[in-house]
Amino acid sequence: MTVTADEIKGQIRQLLAGEGWDPDRLRWLIALLCEVEDEWRREAWRREEELAAGFWARLQ
């Protein structure tokens, strides 16, 4: 399931406004945000590895 940033923002706004307060919805949102954070970390690690590989290639 693909969720857009706008959908996440909408869910957060609704929860902060007290609309549709549902523990399952909150758990879903927290799990989703954790997945997003993990993906960002993997992407950052991949970019760091590419930069390091390029750096070492230029030194050789």
N, C-alpha and C positions, 0 to 999 in steps of 0.2 A: 504494500500500500504506500503510495506516494502522498506526502502531505506537504503543502506549500507553506512558505513562511507566513503568508497572510492568514492561513487557517490556524497556525499555531498562535499568532498574535491575537486572533479573534477569540480563541479558547482562553487564553490568558486574560484578556480583557473581561470576558464573561465571568470568569472565576473571581477576578478582583472586584468586579461590580456586585458579586454575590448572586449572580444570575445562574440558575441551573446548577447549584452546588451539589456535586455528586462525587463521592469518594472514588468511584471507579474511573470517572472522567479525569480526576486529578492524578490518579495512579497512571493512567494512560499517558497523560501529558508529561509527567515526570519521566516515565520510561522513554518516551519519544525524545525528550530533550537530552537524556543520557546517550541515546543512540546518535543523536546529532553531534554531541560533544565528542564521542568516540570517533566518528567519521572525520571531524575536523582534526583531531589529533593524528589519525592515520595519514591524512592528506599532508599535514605539516611535516610529519616524519618522512614521508615519501619525497617531498620537496627538499628537505634537508639532505637526504641521501643523494639526490640528484646533484645538488650544489657541491657536495663533498666529492662526488665522483668526477664532476667537471673540474674542480680545483686540482685534484690529484692527477687527472689526465693532462692538464696544462703544465704541471710540474715535471712530467716525465719527458 
